[in-house]
């Protein structure tokens, strides 16, 4: 069944699965996190949520340019995985307000 698939397909599948899992998990609790930990009202937390989603869909354009013109495919994947791991690591530290870039809006 799997013998005709390219070798990299398994790595691609599990990378994409983990990325989607993390994205939708964070996205589902993001506004609740802002309201609970920073005591922001729903309107301001919704604005930050909208900015976050806009950056998720807009910034890959710049990432693609950097990848195509500077880093190449392999190094781009490595840099992306490292950045994702650092981000998840920072989110796992309890009560670490210094790691959250929006602390200045409190």
N, CA, C and O atoms as a Tinker XYZ file with bonds, in Angstrom:
   424  protein
     1  N      0.816000   -1.193000    0.000000    73     2
     2  CA     0.000000    0.000000    0.000000    64     1     3
     3  C      0.865000    1.265000    0.000000    63     2     4     5
     4  O      0.581000    2.212000   -0.734000    81     3
     5  N      1.919000    1.280000    0.822000    73     3     6
     6  CA     2.740000    2.485000    0.937000    64     5     7
     7  C      4.015000    2.425000    0.107000    63     6     8     9
     8  O      4.802000    3.372000    0.140000    81     7
     9  N      4.243000    1.359000   -0.626000    73     7    10
    10  CA     5.512000    1.191000   -1.317000    64     9    11
    11  C      5.708000    2.168000   -2.484000    63    10    12    13
    12  O      6.846000    2.455000   -2.854000    81    11
    13  N      4.637000    2.673000   -3.059000    73    11    14
    14  CA     4.763000    3.586000   -4.192000    64    13    15
    15  C      4.826000    5.052000   -3.787000    63    14    16    17
    16  O      4.995000    5.922000   -4.641000    81    15
    17  N      4.693000    5.332000   -2.508000    73    15    18
    18  CA     4.732000    6.718000   -2.041000    64    17    19
    19  C      6.180000    7.190000   -1.899000    63    18    20    21
    20  O      7.062000    6.396000   -1.573000    81    19
    21  N      6.424000    8.474000   -2.141000    73    19    22
    22  CA     7.781000    8.997000   -1.915000    64    21    23
    23  C      8.160000    8.921000   -0.437000    63    22    24    25
    24  O      7.294000    8.993000    0.436000    81    23
    25  N      9.448000    8.778000   -0.162000    73    23    26
    26  CA     9.911000    8.652000    1.222000    64    25    27
    27  C      9.569000    9.879000    2.055000    63    26    28    29
    28  O      9.231000    9.749000    3.231000    81    27
    29  N      9.649000   11.051000    1.474000    73    27    30
    30  CA     9.387000   12.278000    2.218000    64    29    31
    31  C      7.929000   12.514000    2.560000    63    30    32    33
    32  O      7.616000   13.421000    3.331000    81    31
    33  N      7.032000   11.714000    2.002000    73    31    34
    34  CA     5.607000   11.915000    2.246000    64    33    35
    35  C      5.245000   11.670000    3.703000    63    34    36    37
    36  O      4.392000   12.371000    4.247000    81    35
    37  N      5.869000   10.700000    4.341000    73    35    38
    38  CA     5.583000   10.420000    5.742000    64    37    39
    39  C      6.023000   11.584000    6.626000    63    38    40    41
    40  O      5.299000   11.986000    7.538000    81    39
    41  N      7.199000   12.118000    6.358000    73    39    42
    42  CA     7.688000   13.271000    7.119000    64    41    43
    43  C      6.774000   14.468000    6.892000    63    42    44    45
    44  O      6.428000   15.179000    7.834000    81    43
    45  N      6.388000   14.684000    5.653000    73    43    46
    46  CA     5.489000   15.792000    5.333000    64    45    47
    47  C      4.156000   15.641000    6.042000    63    46    48    49
    48  O      3.636000   16.608000    6.599000    81    47
    49  N      3.602000   14.448000    6.027000    73    47    50
    50  CA     2.311000   14.217000    6.675000    64    49    51
    51  C      2.371000   14.509000    8.169000    63    50    52    53
    52  O      1.530000   15.239000    8.693000    81    51
    53  N      3.359000   13.946000    8.857000    73    51    54
    54  CA     3.423000   14.131000   10.303000    64    53    55
    55  C      3.784000   15.568000   10.676000    63    54    56    57
    56  O      3.324000   16.068000   11.703000    81    55
    57  N      4.594000   16.235000    9.866000    73    55    58
    58  CA     4.903000   17.644000   10.116000    64    57    59
    59  C      3.647000   18.489000    9.965000    63    58    60    61
    60  O      3.358000   19.331000   10.815000    81    59
    61  N      2.910000   18.273000    8.905000    73    59    62
    62  CA     1.682000   19.041000    8.677000    64    61    63
    63  C      0.627000   18.721000    9.720000    63    62    64    65
    64  O     -0.091000   19.616000   10.166000    81    63
    65  N      0.520000   17.459000   10.117000    73    63    66
    66  CA    -0.450000   17.086000   11.142000    64    65    67
    67  C     -0.139000   17.792000   12.462000    63    66    68    69
    68  O     -1.040000   18.332000   13.104000    81    67
    69  N      1.125000   17.789000   12.865000    73    67    70
    70  CA     1.503000   18.429000   14.120000    64    69    71
    71  C      1.311000   19.939000   14.044000    63    70    72    73
    72  O      0.871000   20.554000   15.015000    81    71
    73  N      1.634000   20.542000   12.907000    73    71    74
    74  CA     1.471000   21.987000   12.744000    64    73    75
    75  C     -0.005000   22.362000   12.810000    63    74    76    77
    76  O     -0.355000   23.343000   13.465000    81    75
    77  N     -0.872000   21.609000   12.151000    73    75    78
    78  CA    -2.319000   21.884000   12.174000    64    77    79
    79  C     -2.870000   21.687000   13.579000    63    78    80    81
    80  O     -3.685000   22.483000   14.044000    81    79
    81  N     -2.427000   20.626000   14.261000    73    79    82
    82  CA    -2.875000   20.388000   15.626000    64    81    83
    83  C     -2.528000   21.574000   16.515000    63    82    84    85
    84  O     -3.376000   22.069000   17.256000    81    83
    85  N     -1.280000   22.028000   16.441000    73    83    86
    86  CA    -0.854000   23.165000   17.264000    64    85    87
    87  C     -1.587000   24.449000   16.901000    63    86    88    89
    88  O     -1.990000   25.203000   17.786000    81    87
    89  N     -1.764000   24.702000   15.612000    73    87    90
    90  CA    -2.421000   25.933000   15.175000    64    89    91
    91  C     -3.863000   25.987000   15.655000    63    90    92    93
    92  O     -4.280000   26.987000   16.239000    81    91
    93  N     -4.623000   24.937000   15.420000    73    91    94
    94  CA    -6.032000   24.967000   15.807000    64    93    95
    95  C     -6.217000   24.896000   17.312000    63    94    96    97
    96  O     -7.199000   25.424000   17.834000    81    95
    97  N     -5.298000   24.256000   18.022000    73    95    98
    98  CA    -5.373000   24.248000   19.480000    64    97    99
    99  C     -5.145000   25.646000   20.024000    63    98   100   101
   100  O     -5.909000   26.118000   20.867000    81    99
   101  N     -4.110000   26.307000   19.555000    73    99   102
   102  CA    -3.814000   27.670000   20.016000    64   101   103
   103  C     -4.924000   28.626000   19.591000    63   102   104   105
   104  O     -5.348000   29.472000   20.378000    81   103
   105  N     -5.388000   28.498000   18.374000    73   103   106
   106  CA    -6.423000   29.389000   17.870000    64   105   107
   107  C     -7.713000   29.268000   18.662000    63   106   108   109
   108  O     -8.404000   30.264000   18.876000    81   107
   109  N     -8.044000   28.065000   19.098000    73   107   110
   110  CA    -9.306000   27.866000   19.807000    64   109   111
   111  C     -9.303000   28.473000   21.205000    63   110   112   113
   112  O    -10.371000   28.783000   21.734000    81   111
   113  N     -8.154000   28.648000   21.809000    73   111   114
   114  CA    -8.127000   29.180000   23.176000    64   113   115
   115  C     -7.486000   30.561000   23.272000    63   114   116   117
   116  O     -7.321000   31.084000   24.374000    81   115
   117  N     -7.125000   31.156000   22.152000    73   115   118
   118  CA    -6.364000   32.407000   22.161000    64   117   119
   119  C     -7.128000   33.556000   22.825000    63   118   120   121
   120  O     -6.583000   34.218000   23.708000    81   119
   121  N     -8.366000   33.804000   22.425000    73   119   122
   122  CA    -9.142000   34.911000   22.996000    64   121   123
   123  C     -9.431000   34.648000   24.467000    63   122   124   125
   124  O     -9.373000   35.565000   25.286000    81   123
   125  N     -9.740000   33.406000   24.807000    73   123   126
   126  CA    -9.983000   33.081000   26.220000    64   125   127
   127  C     -8.734000   33.328000   27.059000    63   126   128   129
   128  O     -8.826000   33.810000   28.188000    81   127
   129  N     -7.580000   33.001000   26.512000    73   127   130
   130  CA    -6.317000   33.235000   27.209000    64   129   131
   131  C     -6.102000   34.731000   27.430000    63   130   132   133
   132  O     -5.719000   35.146000   28.524000    81   131
   133  N     -6.343000   35.535000   26.412000    73   131   134
   134  CA    -6.150000   36.982000   26.542000    64   133   135
   135  C     -7.099000   37.573000   27.564000    63   134   136   137
   136  O     -6.710000   38.439000   28.348000    81   135
   137  N     -8.336000   37.116000   27.562000    73   135   138
   138  CA    -9.311000   37.653000   28.512000    64   137   139
   139  C     -9.014000   37.210000   29.939000    63   138   140   141
   140  O     -9.156000   37.999000   30.873000    81   139
   141  N     -8.611000   35.981000   30.115000    73   139   142
   142  CA    -8.378000   35.464000   31.467000    64   141   143
   143  C     -7.076000   35.991000   32.077000    63   142   144   145
   144  O     -7.067000   36.425000   33.229000    81   143
   145  N     -5.995000   35.959000   31.326000    73   143   146
   146  CA    -4.693000   36.316000   31.891000    64   145   147
   147  C     -4.404000   37.803000   31.860000    63   146   148   149
   148  O     -3.681000   38.305000   32.720000    81   147
   149  N     -4.951000   38.519000   30.891000    73   147   150
   150  CA    -4.657000   39.941000   30.771000    64   149   151
   151  C     -5.864000   40.811000   31.064000    63   150   152   153
   152  O     -5.764000   42.038000   31.039000    81   151
   153  N     -7.001000   40.194000   31.342000    73   151   154
   154  CA    -8.235000   40.890000   31.710000    64   153   155
   155  C     -8.643000   41.920000   30.659000    63   154   156   157
   156  O     -9.091000   43.019000   30.986000    81   155
   157  N     -8.481000   41.547000   29.413000    73   155   158
   158  CA    -8.902000   42.412000   28.312000    64   157   159
   159  C    -10.365000   42.139000   28.007000    63   158   160   161
   160  O    -10.854000   41.025000   28.195000    81   159
   161  N    -11.064000   43.175000   27.533000    73   159   162
   162  CA   -12.448000   42.951000   27.133000    64   161   163
   163  C    -12.492000   42.191000   25.813000    63   162   164   165
   164  O    -11.479000   42.041000   25.129000    81   163
   165  N    -13.680000   41.717000   25.472000    73   163   166
   166  CA   -13.830000   40.867000   24.288000    64   165   167
   167  C    -13.481000   41.619000   23.006000    63   166   168   169
   168  O    -12.948000   41.021000   22.071000    81   167
   169  N    -13.769000   42.899000   22.946000    73   167   170
   170  CA   -13.480000   43.675000   21.747000    64   169   171
   171  C    -11.990000   43.784000   21.463000    63   170   172   173
   172  O    -11.553000   43.573000   20.332000    81   171
   173  N    -11.209000   44.114000   22.488000    73   171   174
   174  CA    -9.768000   44.261000   22.289000    64   173   175
   175  C     -9.117000   42.905000   22.014000    63   174   176   177
   176  O     -8.243000   42.790000   21.155000    81   175
   177  N     -9.552000   41.878000   22.754000    73   175   178
   178  CA    -9.019000   40.536000   22.507000    64   177   179
   179  C     -9.377000   40.075000   21.097000    63   178   180   181
   180  O     -8.575000   39.405000   20.448000    81   179
   181  N    -10.568000   40.424000   20.614000    73   179   182
   182  CA   -10.958000   40.085000   19.249000    64   181   183
   183  C    -10.111000   40.806000   18.212000    63   182   184   185
   184  O     -9.800000   40.246000   17.161000    81   183
   185  N     -9.737000   42.054000   18.506000    73   183   186
   186  CA    -8.856000   42.790000   17.601000    64   185   187
   187  C     -7.492000   42.119000   17.504000    63   186   188   189
   188  O     -6.948000   41.974000   16.410000    81   187
   189  N     -6.944000   41.715000   18.628000    73   187   190
   190  CA    -5.657000   41.017000   18.631000    64   189   191
   191  C     -5.790000   39.682000   17.892000    63   190   192   193
   192  O     -4.890000   39.289000   17.151000    81   191
   193  N     -6.902000   38.996000   18.094000    73   191   194
   194  CA    -7.167000   37.747000   17.383000    64   193   195
   195  C     -7.184000   37.991000   15.875000    63   194   196   197
   196  O     -6.605000   37.214000   15.116000    81   195
   197  N     -7.834000   39.048000   15.442000    73   195   198
   198  CA    -7.875000   39.379000   14.020000    64   197   199
   199  C     -6.507000   39.711000   13.464000    63   198   200   201
   200  O     -6.174000   39.296000   12.354000    81   199
   201  N     -5.710000   40.450000   14.214000    73   199   202
   202  CA    -4.346000   40.758000   13.779000    64   201   203
   203  C     -3.499000   39.490000   13.676000    63   202   204   205
   204  O     -2.690000   39.337000   12.761000    81   203
   205  N     -3.703000   38.598000   14.621000    73   203   206
   206  CA    -2.984000   37.323000   14.587000    64   205   207
   207  C     -3.346000   36.540000   13.336000    63   206   208   209
   208  O     -2.461000   36.039000   12.642000    81   207
   209  N     -4.638000   36.427000   13.038000    73   207   210
   210  CA    -5.048000   35.679000   11.850000    64   209   211
   211  C     -4.581000   36.353000   10.572000    63   210   212   213
   212  O     -4.192000   35.673000    9.622000    81   211
   213  N     -4.613000   37.686000   10.533000    73   211   214
   214  CA    -4.119000   38.389000    9.349000    64   213   215
   215  C     -2.637000   38.103000    9.137000    63   214   216   217
   216  O     -2.193000   37.899000    8.007000    81   215
   217  N     -1.879000   38.090000   10.219000    73   215   218
   218  CA    -0.446000   37.809000   10.083000    64   217   219
   219  C     -0.199000   36.364000    9.665000    63   218   220   221
   220  O      0.759000   36.086000    8.943000    81   219
   221  N     -1.055000   35.435000   10.110000    73   219   222
   222  CA    -0.912000   34.033000    9.717000    64   221   223
   223  C     -1.074000   33.873000    8.216000    63   222   224   225
   224  O     -0.388000   33.055000    7.605000    81   223
   225  N     -1.969000   34.640000    7.615000    73   223   226
   226  CA    -2.218000   34.498000    6.180000    64   225   227
   227  C     -1.372000   35.437000    5.331000    63   226   228   229
   228  O     -1.199000   35.180000    4.139000    81   227
   229  N     -0.837000   36.519000    5.902000    73   227   230
   230  CA    -0.084000   37.502000    5.124000    64   229   231
   231  C      1.426000   37.268000    5.167000    63   230   232   233
   232  O      2.091000   37.385000    4.138000    81   231
   233  N      1.972000   36.944000    6.321000    73   231   234
   234  CA     3.415000   36.799000    6.476000    64   233   235
   235  C      4.045000   35.647000    5.689000    63   234   236   237
   236  O      5.236000   35.726000    5.387000    81   235
   237  N      3.314000   34.580000    5.338000    73   235   238
   238  CA     3.938000   33.554000    4.491000    64   237   239
   239  C      4.404000   34.071000    3.131000    63   238   240   241
   240  O      5.275000   33.462000    2.510000    81   239
   241  N      3.850000   35.165000    2.666000    73   239   242
   242  CA     4.351000   35.745000    1.420000    64   241   243
   243  C      5.811000   36.162000    1.574000    63   242   244   245
   244  O      6.639000   35.893000    0.703000    81   243
   245  N      6.117000   36.822000    2.689000    73   243   246
   246  CA     7.497000   37.223000    2.940000    64   245   247
   247  C      8.376000   36.006000    3.218000    63   246   248   249
   248  O      9.526000   35.952000    2.784000    81   247
   249  N      7.831000   35.031000    3.944000    73   247   250
   250  CA     8.588000   33.810000    4.209000    64   249   251
   251  C      8.931000   33.069000    2.929000    63   250   252   253
   252  O     10.026000   32.521000    2.800000    81   251
   253  N      8.009000   33.049000    1.988000    73   251   254
   254  CA     8.275000   32.411000    0.704000    64   253   255
   255  C      9.365000   33.118000   -0.074000    63   254   256   257
   256  O     10.207000   32.473000   -0.699000    81   255
   257  N      9.354000   34.448000   -0.037000    73   255   258
   258  CA    10.404000   35.204000   -0.713000    64   257   259
   259  C     11.773000   34.939000   -0.089000    63   258   260   261
   260  O     12.764000   34.752000   -0.794000    81   259
   261  N     11.813000   34.927000    1.242000    73   259   262
   262  CA    13.073000   34.654000    1.941000    64   261   263
   263  C     13.549000   33.238000    1.621000    63   262   264   265
   264  O     14.736000   33.011000    1.386000    81   263
   265  N     12.617000   32.297000    1.614000    73   263   266
   266  CA    12.978000   30.912000    1.316000    64   265   267
   267  C     13.511000   30.760000   -0.105000    63   266   268   269
   268  O     14.546000   30.129000   -0.324000    81   267
   269  N     12.802000   31.340000   -1.066000    73   267   270
   270  CA    13.199000   31.174000   -2.464000    64   269   271
   271  C     14.493000   31.893000   -2.804000    63   270   272   273
   272  O     15.292000   31.402000   -3.601000    81   271
   273  N     14.696000   33.041000   -2.206000    73   271   274
   274  CA    15.837000   33.866000   -2.624000    64   273   275
   275  C     17.058000   33.771000   -1.725000    63   274   276   277
   276  O     18.172000   34.050000   -2.168000    81   275
   277  N     16.868000   33.380000   -0.465000    73   275   278
   278  CA    18.006000   33.395000    0.462000    64   277   279
   279  C     18.370000   32.023000    1.035000    63   278   280   281
   280  O     19.520000   31.595000    0.943000    81   279
   281  N     17.403000   31.347000    1.618000    73   279   282
   282  CA    17.726000   30.166000    2.414000    64   281   283
   283  C     17.696000   28.849000    1.649000    63   282   284   285
   284  O     18.549000   27.990000    1.870000    81   283
   285  N     16.751000   28.682000    0.775000    73   283   286
   286  CA    16.560000   27.390000    0.133000    64   285   287
   287  C     15.576000   26.534000    0.909000    63   286   288   289
   288  O     15.199000   26.860000    2.035000    81   287
   289  N     15.167000   25.435000    0.294000    73   287   290
   290  CA    14.102000   24.607000    0.850000    64   289   291
   291  C     14.479000   23.957000    2.186000    63   290   292   293
   292  O     13.747000   24.087000    3.167000    81   291
   293  N     15.597000   23.271000    2.223000    73   291   294
   294  CA    15.984000   22.515000    3.416000    64   293   295
   295  C     16.223000   23.387000    4.635000    63   294   296   297
   296  O     15.747000   23.076000    5.727000    81   295
   297  N     16.956000   24.475000    4.455000    73   295   298
   298  CA    17.231000   25.372000    5.584000    64   297   299
   299  C     15.968000   26.074000    6.055000    63   298   300   301
   300  O     15.816000   26.341000    7.247000    81   299
   301  N     15.061000   26.375000    5.135000    73   299   302
   302  CA    13.807000   27.007000    5.527000    64   301   303
   303  C     12.985000   26.086000    6.415000    63   302   304   305
   304  O     12.419000   26.534000    7.412000    81   303
   305  N     12.912000   24.799000    6.068000    73   303   306
   306  CA    12.189000   23.828000    6.892000    64   305   307
   307  C     12.819000   23.734000    8.274000    63   306   308   309
   308  O     12.106000   23.694000    9.276000    81   307
   309  N     14.141000   23.698000    8.340000    73   307   310
   310  CA    14.838000   23.613000    9.621000    64   309   311
   311  C     14.583000   24.851000   10.478000    63   310   312   313
   312  O     14.281000   24.734000   11.666000    81   311
   313  N     14.702000   26.032000    9.880000    73   311   314
   314  CA    14.458000   27.275000   10.624000    64   313   315
   315  C     13.013000   27.322000   11.116000    63   314   316   317
   316  O     12.767000   27.713000   12.257000    81   315
   317  N     12.057000   26.931000   10.278000    73   315   318
   318  CA    10.653000   26.916000   10.681000    64   317   319
   319  C     10.385000   25.967000   11.830000    63   318   320   321
   320  O      9.639000   26.298000   12.751000    81   319
   321  N     10.985000   24.793000   11.783000    73   319   322
   322  CA    10.802000   23.821000   12.865000    64   321   323
   323  C     11.400000   24.332000   14.170000    63   322   324   325
   324  O     10.817000   24.139000   15.237000    81   323
   325  N     12.544000   24.975000   14.094000    73   323   326
   326  CA    13.167000   25.527000   15.305000    64   325   327
   327  C     12.317000   26.634000   15.895000    63   326   328   329
   328  O     12.104000   26.672000   17.107000    81   327
   329  N     11.826000   27.542000   15.051000    73   327   330
   330  CA    10.984000   28.637000   15.545000    64   329   331
   331  C      9.702000   28.095000   16.172000    63   330   332   333
   332  O      9.267000   28.582000   17.216000    81   331
   333  N      9.096000   27.090000   15.540000    73   331   334
   334  CA     7.883000   26.495000   16.082000    64   333   335
   335  C      8.158000   25.836000   17.439000    63   334   336   337
   336  O      7.360000   25.972000   18.366000    81   335
   337  N      9.275000   25.128000   17.556000    73   335   338
   338  CA     9.616000   24.471000   18.817000    64   337   339
   339  C      9.865000   25.491000   19.921000    63   338   340   341
   340  O      9.455000   25.283000   21.063000    81   339
   341  N     10.531000   26.583000   19.589000    73   339   342
   342  CA    10.774000   27.634000   20.586000    64   341   343
   343  C      9.449000   28.248000   21.042000    63   342   344   345
   344  O      9.245000   28.481000   22.233000    81   343
   345  N      8.557000   28.507000   20.092000    73   343   346
   346  CA     7.257000   29.077000   20.437000    64   345   347
   347  C      6.442000   28.172000   21.339000    63   346   348   349
   348  O      5.870000   28.635000   22.326000    81   347
   349  N      6.380000   26.884000   21.013000    73   347   350
   350  CA     5.651000   25.949000   21.860000    64   349   351
   351  C      6.320000   25.812000   23.223000    63   350   352   353
   352  O      5.641000   25.669000   24.240000    81   351
   353  N      7.638000   25.854000   23.246000    73   351   354
   354  CA     8.344000   25.795000   24.525000    64   353   355
   355  C      8.029000   26.991000   25.404000    63   354   356   357
   356  O      7.820000   26.838000   26.607000    81   355
   357  N      7.993000   28.179000   24.819000    73   355   358
   358  CA     7.660000   29.376000   25.596000    64   357   359
   359  C      6.228000   29.332000   26.112000    63   358   360   361
   360  O      5.948000   29.797000   27.217000    81   359
   361  N      5.324000   28.775000   25.313000    73   359   362
   362  CA     3.937000   28.685000   25.772000    64   361   363
   363  C      3.773000   27.668000   26.894000    63   362   364   365
   364  O      2.804000   27.743000   27.650000    81   363
   365  N      4.685000   26.736000   27.017000    73   363   366
   366  CA     4.542000   25.708000   28.037000    64   365   367
   367  C      5.030000   26.163000   29.413000    63   366   368   369
   368  O      4.798000   25.473000   30.406000    81   367
   369  N      5.694000   27.303000   29.483000    73   367   370
   370  CA     6.188000   27.804000   30.766000    64   369   371
   371  C      5.045000   28.516000   31.482000    63   370   372   373
   372  O      4.536000   29.513000   30.970000    81   371
   373  N      4.628000   28.033000   32.648000    73   371   374
   374  CA     3.502000   28.662000   33.336000    64   373   375
   375  C      3.864000   30.050000   33.869000    63   374   376   377
   376  O      4.973000   30.280000   34.349000    81   375
   377  N      2.915000   30.951000   33.772000    73   375   378
   378  CA     3.056000   32.315000   34.295000    64   377   379
   379  C      4.281000   33.029000   33.757000    63   378   380   381
   380  O      4.937000   33.769000   34.490000    81   379
   381  N      4.598000   32.819000   32.495000    73   379   382
   382  CA     5.745000   33.474000   31.885000    64   381   383
   383  C      5.252000   34.634000   31.025000    63   382   384   385
   384  O      5.241000   34.544000   29.797000    81   383
   385  N      4.846000   35.717000   31.671000    73   383   386
   386  CA     4.309000   36.860000   30.946000    64   385   387
   387  C      5.365000   37.539000   30.089000    63   386   388   389
   388  O      5.023000   38.195000   29.105000    81   387
   389  N      6.635000   37.400000   30.437000    73   387   390
   390  CA     7.683000   38.058000   29.657000    64   389   391
   391  C      7.813000   37.475000   28.253000    63   390   392   393
   392  O      8.303000   38.152000   27.349000    81   391
   393  N      7.383000   36.237000   28.058000    73   391   394
   394  CA     7.513000   35.622000   26.742000    64   393   395
   395  C      6.389000   36.012000   25.797000    63   394   396   397
   396  O      6.454000   35.696000   24.610000    81   395
   397  N      5.378000   36.678000   26.282000    73   395   398
   398  CA     4.235000   37.031000   25.449000    64   397   399
   399  C      4.420000   38.431000   24.904000    63   398   400   401
   400  O      4.571000   39.385000   25.668000    81   399
   401  N      4.409000   38.561000   23.586000    73   399   402
   402  CA     4.780000   39.826000   22.962000    64   401   403
   403  C      3.767000   40.937000   23.174000    63   402   404   405
   404  O      4.076000   42.093000   22.888000    81   403
   405  N      2.582000   40.641000   23.657000    73   403   406
   406  CA     1.557000   41.671000   23.822000    64   405   407
   407  C      1.472000   42.210000   25.239000    63   406   408   409
   408  O      0.515000   42.912000   25.567000    81   407
   409  N      2.432000   41.907000   26.076000    73   407   410
   410  CA     2.369000   42.328000   27.472000    64   409   411
   411  C      2.302000   43.852000   27.586000    63   410   412   413
   412  O      1.728000   44.366000   28.546000    81   411
   413  N      2.860000   44.565000   26.653000    73   411   414
   414  CA     2.892000   46.022000   26.717000    64   413   415
   415  C      1.498000   46.641000   26.647000    63   414   416   417
   416  O      1.339000   47.811000   26.995000    81   415
   417  N      0.476000   45.889000   26.205000    73   415   418
   418  CA    -0.859000   46.433000   26.088000    64   417   419
   419  C     -1.666000   46.324000   27.374000    63   418   420   421
   420  O     -2.818000   46.756000   27.411000    81   419
   421  N     -1.096000   45.764000   28.413000    73   419   422
   422  CA    -1.842000   45.588000   29.659000    64   421   423
   423  C     -2.254000   46.908000   30.244000    63   422   424
   424  O     -2.891000   46.945000   31.296000    81   423
